[in-house]
Amino acid sequence: MMITYQCDALVEKFNVTPLIIGLVGPICLRFLALSGAFDQDWADNAIRDSELQSQETNGEVKEVKKRRSNRDKDSSEHRSFDGKRAVMIWLSQLRSSLPLSSSLAISFLACHKAGAPVLPTDIVRWAREGKLPYQSCFLKIQEQMGERSAACPVGARVMFSPDEIVSAHKLEAQAASIADVIGLVLPPVNFHGIALNYLKRLSVPVDKVIDLVRLWAMPSEIYLSKSQHRLPTRVFVMSILVVAIRMLYNINGFGMWEKSLVDGTASEDSLLKPPLILKMIFVHIYLTGKTRSSLD
């Protein structure tokens, strides 16, 4: 339900292709099925794992069971041996295997599969701005589900209210991981579409830059990666565009800007900042070009 609201918003508010609505259903169902949540013995296994974890932690399951029996012998609510409510154990298990952030990842994954030039940064920004239903989506779900009942004793706020919004880098890796789990073959990143969006924001001649990119270094196919240690795909796209713009307008720092990172003064935390990531890529380009010149 949360993913449906997000895809509807992407189509209606941001003119994303309606193809994502047809793609997101099979992706979501496949992911749910492989998570094991539909298995017949999933509920019993979740409670058993919780009890084993408690036993390993304090070794007092028998004592807790006795206290719990005396305290709750008149209660009809199902609980584990260590006194935990079964419904909260199941919710915790679902939150672990199917985190709420996976809804954003699946929405982005559908956009990527459909070839829509939507970036993880776009998804995260729209979610933070409230334009994409995520943080307050439980209100809409609550209207459909109603108040708590015997069949569902946990409210929509508890189930569908996220604690935080993941970073764009983690979102991209999460989307790639989901695709890997369900065996979804992904196309390369829509370089042309993403580049056009960037160039429109920069107000530079689109045709000249794109033509120069094709002549200079049309990138090989760039794919999503489930590794958070790899540079995000958008960094590769933007770095290529920046180099092309520098070539087009003869913006040449004679390697001084690129050399500024080689002295090793950058801290470990600062290396994760986008400007320095771009500088790292330019250092590679600069040193590669310098090596080629020496060989020539």
BASEKOL-621463 format. One record per residue (C-alpha): x, y, z; residue in one letter. Coordinates in Angstrom, 3 decimals. Layout:
- c1, c2, c3, fido
- X, Y, Z, A $
...
***
This chain:
- c1, c2, c3, fido
- 0.000, 0.000, 0.000, M $
- 2.846, 2.380, 0.856, M $
- 4.625, 1.604, -2.413, I $
- 1.398, 2.112, -4.369, T $
- 0.984, 5.605, -2.909, Y $
- 4.603, 6.427, -3.758, Q $
- 4.325, 5.291, -7.373, C $
- 1.068, 7.191, -7.819, D $
- 2.802, 10.336, -6.553, A $
- 5.762, 9.799, -8.889, L $
- 3.441, 9.582, -11.887, V $
- 1.092, 12.408, -10.914, E $
- 3.535, 14.930, -9.412, K $
- 6.794, 14.259, -11.239, F $
- 5.617, 12.981, -14.647, N $
- 7.355, 9.628, -14.294, V $
- 6.224, 7.054, -16.842, T $
- 3.118, 5.091, -15.743, P $
- 5.028, 1.898, -16.585, L $
- 6.336, 1.871, -13.022, I $
- 2.850, 1.072, -11.703, I $
- 2.830, -2.169, -13.675, G $
- 6.424, -3.004, -12.749, L $
- 6.253, -2.411, -9.021, V $
- 3.635, -5.105, -8.329, G $
- 5.665, -8.145, -9.499, P $
- 8.842, -6.724, -7.924, I $
- 7.151, -6.245, -4.563, C $
- 5.403, -9.630, -4.522, L $
- 8.574, -11.457, -5.524, R $
- 10.533, -9.713, -2.788, F $
- 7.873, -10.506, -0.186, L $
- 7.739, -14.160, -1.215, A $
- 11.510, -14.601, -1.000, L $
- 11.648, -12.895, 2.391, S $
- 9.864, -15.927, 3.875, G $
- 7.003, -13.875, 5.323, A $
- 4.480, -16.004, 3.431, F $
- 5.871, -19.316, 4.710, D $
- 3.431, -21.397, 6.720, Q $
- 5.733, -21.749, 9.731, D $
- 7.113, -18.190, 9.622, W $
- 5.194, -16.984, 12.705, A $
- 6.235, -19.965, 14.858, D $
- 9.848, -19.686, 13.741, N $
- 9.936, -15.982, 14.603, A $
- 8.786, -16.672, 18.167, I $
- 11.175, -19.594, 18.535, R $
- 14.122, -17.484, 17.357, D $
- 13.179, -14.755, 19.824, S $
- 13.057, -17.261, 22.682, E $
- 16.407, -18.763, 21.716, L $
- 17.939, -15.306, 21.564, Q $
- 16.638, -14.523, 25.042, S $
- 17.986, -17.830, 26.339, Q $
- 21.428, -17.106, 24.932, E $
- 21.324, -13.625, 26.427, T $
- 20.390, -14.363, 30.033, N $
- 19.846, -18.116, 30.337, G $
- 16.696, -17.592, 32.393, E $
- 13.928, -18.756, 30.090, V $
- 12.547, -21.250, 32.604, K $
- 12.421, -18.645, 35.355, E $
- 10.863, -16.055, 33.054, V $
- 8.363, -18.623, 31.833, K $
- 7.300, -19.322, 35.420, K $
- 6.892, -15.634, 36.259, R $
- 5.057, -15.002, 33.023, R $
- 2.698, -17.929, 33.679, S $
- 1.787, -16.582, 37.101, N $
- 1.331, -13.058, 35.809, R $
- -0.575, -13.734, 32.599, D $
- -2.431, -16.963, 33.190, K $
- -5.734, -15.149, 32.669, D $
- -4.537, -13.348, 29.528, S $
- -5.694, -14.625, 26.149, S $
- -2.988, -12.777, 24.202, E $
- -0.326, -15.035, 22.754, H $
- 3.131, -14.435, 24.225, R $
- 6.522, -16.071, 24.063, S $
- 8.128, -17.892, 26.986, F $
- 10.041, -14.753, 27.951, D $
- 6.856, -12.688, 28.165, G $
- 7.104, -10.792, 24.894, K $
- 3.929, -10.148, 22.943, R $
- 3.876, -12.372, 19.873, A $
- 2.545, -9.583, 17.684, V $
- 5.513, -7.364, 18.591, M $
- 7.934, -10.193, 17.849, I $
- 6.386, -10.607, 14.408, W $
- 6.512, -6.868, 13.786, L $
- 10.178, -6.735, 14.777, S $
- 10.951, -9.651, 12.463, Q $
- 9.163, -7.956, 9.568, L $
- 10.956, -4.677, 10.236, R $
- 14.245, -6.565, 10.051, S $
- 13.599, -8.530, 6.842, S $
- 11.362, -5.932, 5.159, L $
- 12.440, -2.482, 6.385, P $
- 10.196, 0.442, 5.515, L $
- 13.040, 1.968, 3.519, S $
- 12.627, -0.909, 1.059, S $
- 9.438, 0.808, -0.145, S $
- 11.524, 3.743, -1.398, L $
- 14.104, 1.348, -2.821, A $
- 11.449, -0.610, -4.738, I $
- 9.892, 2.615, -6.043, S $
- 13.314, 3.738, -7.277, F $
- 13.977, 0.274, -8.687, L $
- 10.772, 0.441, -10.738, A $
- 11.820, 3.850, -12.087, C $
- 15.247, 2.500, -13.011, H $
- 13.792, -0.577, -14.703, K $
- 11.419, 1.623, -16.724, A $
- 14.310, 3.831, -17.854, G $
- 13.006, 6.915, -16.048, A $
- 15.810, 9.430, -15.284, P $
- 15.038, 9.490, -11.560, V $
- 17.978, 9.577, -9.161, L $
- 18.151, 8.219, -5.602, P $
- 18.775, 11.806, -4.520, T $
- 15.433, 12.750, -6.070, D $
- 13.602, 10.010, -4.156, I $
- 15.239, 10.989, -0.860, V $
- 14.635, 14.717, -1.383, R $
- 10.975, 14.256, -2.326, W $
- 10.460, 11.985, 0.690, A $
- 11.990, 14.568, 3.025, R $
- 9.884, 17.337, 1.503, E $
- 6.739, 15.251, 1.953, G $
- 6.014, 15.199, -1.775, K $
- 6.535, 11.442, -1.823, L $
- 4.391, 9.561, 0.747, P $
- 6.743, 8.024, 3.279, Y $
- 7.035, 9.617, 6.714, Q $
- 3.335, 10.446, 6.981, S $
- 2.060, 7.638, 4.767, C $
- 0.695, 5.817, 7.810, F $
- -2.112, 8.397, 7.957, L $
- -3.426, 7.322, 4.552, K $
- -2.994, 3.667, 5.440, I $
- -4.832, 4.191, 8.712, Q $
- -7.820, 5.564, 6.801, E $
- -7.958, 2.317, 4.820, Q $
- -7.234, -0.052, 7.720, M $
- -9.205, 1.693, 10.423, G $
- -8.389, 1.494, 14.103, E $
- -6.760, -1.463, 15.830, R $
- -8.820, -4.624, 16.025, S $
- -8.522, -8.161, 17.338, A $
- -7.345, -9.293, 13.914, A $
- -4.708, -6.536, 13.779, C $
- -3.887, -5.270, 17.292, P $
- -1.060, -3.012, 16.090, V $
- -1.882, 0.454, 14.779, G $
- -0.812, 1.817, 11.395, A $
- 1.452, 4.389, 13.077, R $
- 3.501, 1.646, 14.729, V $
- 3.724, -0.458, 11.578, M $
- 4.249, 2.199, 8.899, F $
- 5.938, 5.149, 10.612, S $
- 9.650, 5.127, 9.644, P $
- 12.331, 6.163, 12.104, D $
- 14.476, 7.871, 9.479, E $
- 15.055, 8.381, 5.770, I $
- 18.073, 6.495, 4.458, V $
- 20.774, 8.257, 2.466, S $
- 20.700, 8.301, -1.321, A $
- 23.822, 6.128, -1.469, H $
- 22.285, 3.479, 0.785, K $
- 19.014, 3.650, -1.149, L $
- 20.782, 2.894, -4.434, E $
- 22.661, -0.044, -2.891, A $
- 19.441, -1.331, -1.322, Q $
- 17.640, -1.209, -4.675, A $
- 20.467, -3.136, -6.340, A $
- 20.417, -5.688, -3.515, S $
- 16.659, -6.249, -3.912, I $
- 17.112, -6.736, -7.650, A $
- 19.835, -9.291, -6.949, D $
- 17.670, -11.180, -4.437, V $
- 14.688, -11.496, -6.773, I $
- 16.830, -12.188, -9.848, G $
- 15.748, -9.050, -11.700, L $
- 17.951, -8.219, -14.684, V $
- 18.611, -4.487, -14.613, L $
- 19.350, -2.219, -17.561, P $
- 22.251, 0.229, -17.400, P $
- 21.703, 3.667, -15.959, V $
- 19.884, 6.023, -18.328, N $
- 22.956, 8.192, -18.868, F $
- 21.365, 10.369, -21.553, H $
- 18.226, 11.096, -19.517, G $
- 20.125, 11.869, -16.307, I $
- 22.648, 14.006, -18.193, A $
- 19.845, 16.027, -19.785, L $
- 18.345, 16.743, -16.364, N $
- 21.692, 17.926, -15.014, Y $
- 22.416, 20.099, -18.061, L $
- 18.997, 21.747, -17.888, K $
- 19.669, 22.694, -14.268, R $
- 23.067, 24.120, -15.249, L $
- 21.564, 26.047, -18.210, S $
- 24.298, 25.000, -20.635, V $
- 23.903, 23.983, -24.297, P $
- 22.670, 20.414, -24.153, V $
- 23.557, 19.344, -27.697, D $
- 27.133, 20.636, -27.581, K $
- 27.950, 18.926, -24.299, V $
- 26.331, 15.623, -25.244, I $
- 28.084, 15.611, -28.628, D $
- 31.405, 16.264, -26.911, L $
- 30.781, 13.446, -24.452, V $
- 30.129, 11.075, -27.347, R $
- 33.362, 12.108, -29.078, L $
- 35.515, 12.250, -25.959, W $
- 34.474, 9.454, -23.667, A $
- 31.027, 8.043, -24.114, M $
- 30.786, 5.978, -20.939, P $
- 30.444, 2.267, -20.972, S $
- 27.246, 0.931, -19.469, E $
- 26.934, 2.001, -15.828, I $
- 25.018, -0.359, -13.563, Y $
- 23.654, -0.111, -10.051, L $
- 25.800, -1.784, -7.417, S $
- 24.702, -3.303, -4.114, K $
- 28.031, -2.330, -2.570, S $
- 27.986, 0.862, -0.507, Q $
- 31.754, 1.168, -0.993, H $
- 31.366, 1.893, -4.688, R $
- 30.828, 5.436, -5.920, L $
- 27.170, 6.183, -6.719, P $
- 26.260, 6.045, -10.398, T $
- 25.252, 9.716, -10.417, R $
- 28.845, 10.670, -9.518, V $
- 30.127, 8.992, -12.676, F $
- 27.522, 10.790, -14.786, V $
- 28.186, 14.197, -13.247, M $
- 31.975, 13.882, -13.377, S $
- 31.863, 13.083, -17.095, I $
- 29.620, 16.088, -17.688, L $
- 31.884, 18.409, -15.692, V $
- 34.944, 17.317, -17.661, V $
- 33.021, 17.806, -20.927, A $
- 31.950, 21.312, -19.846, I $
- 35.545, 22.183, -18.941, R $
- 36.677, 21.018, -22.368, M $
- 33.869, 22.879, -24.153, L $
- 34.564, 26.218, -22.460, Y $
- 38.334, 25.712, -22.115, N $
- 38.173, 25.848, -18.327, I $
- 41.665, 24.601, -17.495, N $
- 43.197, 24.759, -14.054, G $
- 46.398, 23.144, -15.372, F $
- 45.983, 20.305, -12.913, G $
- 46.268, 22.484, -9.789, M $
- 42.709, 21.760, -8.630, W $
- 43.183, 18.038, -9.188, E $
- 46.539, 18.048, -7.409, K $
- 45.003, 19.599, -4.283, S $
- 43.765, 16.184, -3.167, L $
- 47.043, 14.341, -3.717, V $
- 48.747, 15.871, -0.668, D $
- 46.727, 13.502, 1.564, G $
- 45.448, 16.206, 3.921, T $
- 41.781, 15.261, 3.450, A $
- 40.179, 13.570, 6.448, S $
- 38.438, 10.213, 6.229, E $
- 35.006, 11.786, 6.792, D $
- 35.549, 14.480, 4.173, S $
- 36.296, 11.871, 1.520, L $
- 32.611, 10.950, 1.535, L $
- 31.519, 14.445, 0.519, K $
- 30.402, 14.739, -3.141, P $
- 32.838, 17.570, -4.110, P $
- 35.820, 15.534, -2.972, L $
- 34.490, 12.426, -4.671, I $
- 34.438, 14.377, -7.921, L $
- 37.961, 15.600, -7.236, K $
- 39.111, 12.020, -6.724, M $
- 37.728, 11.099, -10.128, I $
- 39.403, 14.110, -11.724, F $
- 42.708, 13.148, -10.095, V $
- 42.401, 9.776, -11.787, H $
- 41.631, 11.455, -15.131, I $
- 44.507, 13.917, -14.671, Y $
- 47.078, 11.283, -13.716, L $
- 45.922, 8.976, -16.512, T $
- 46.303, 11.765, -19.054, G $
- 49.715, 12.680, -17.638, K $
- 50.900, 9.084, -17.955, T $
- 49.691, 8.864, -21.543, R $
- 51.504, 12.109, -22.403, S $
- 54.780, 10.796, -20.979, S $
- 54.414, 7.607, -22.974, L $
- 53.792, 9.547, -26.162, D $
***
